[in-house]
Amino acid sequence: MQDSKPDPKLAREAKAIVALAFRNGPIENFHAGKQCPTCRDEIGYSKITDDEMKAIMKNAVDHVYKFSVMKKTDPVRYEKLIEYGNDIARQWDDPAAA
């Protein structure tokens, strides 16, 4: 049987990593731009180009890798980084339980 709630420590870590590796990356620049006046309310239209998506995902993978290495090699610095990321993500919903 699966737990009904996620592990609080892992949830905190996951939200912090997403904030630092994804939200604060290139996607924020795209999000901050002007909305397309033609397609902004239309479901099914891509609003991010392939090159933009590649940049977003490359940034996220690079950061998650860097954080994974840091967790292993410098856990004190890693914990400080997670706390900083958690400041950004504190109001976010917790992840769904696995």
Order of alpha helices (4+ residues) and beta strands (2+ residues): alpha-alpha-alpha-alpha
